[in-house]
Amino acid sequence: MGEVGLAGEVRNVAGVPRRVAEAERMGFRRAIVPAGSADASSGATAMEVVEVEDVRHAIREALRG
């Protein structure tokens, strides 16, 4: 979850920990978030949180799982 720039960079958005916690409640097991998201996993217990710099990295992570 994040904002994608024209050059493919993944930018931070507000409320990442809250969004991760809500995704976990909805049954998701992994979240791909922008690198440097402050404590993105703080609201989740079993959620795997993967930080990425750009869309290429996000796609590699998505295909890994």
Summary of the structure (lengths in Angstrom):
residues: 65
radius of gyration: 11.1
end to end distance: 16.2
largest distance: 33.1
contacts: 176
relative contact order: 0.25
helix: 31%
strand: 25%
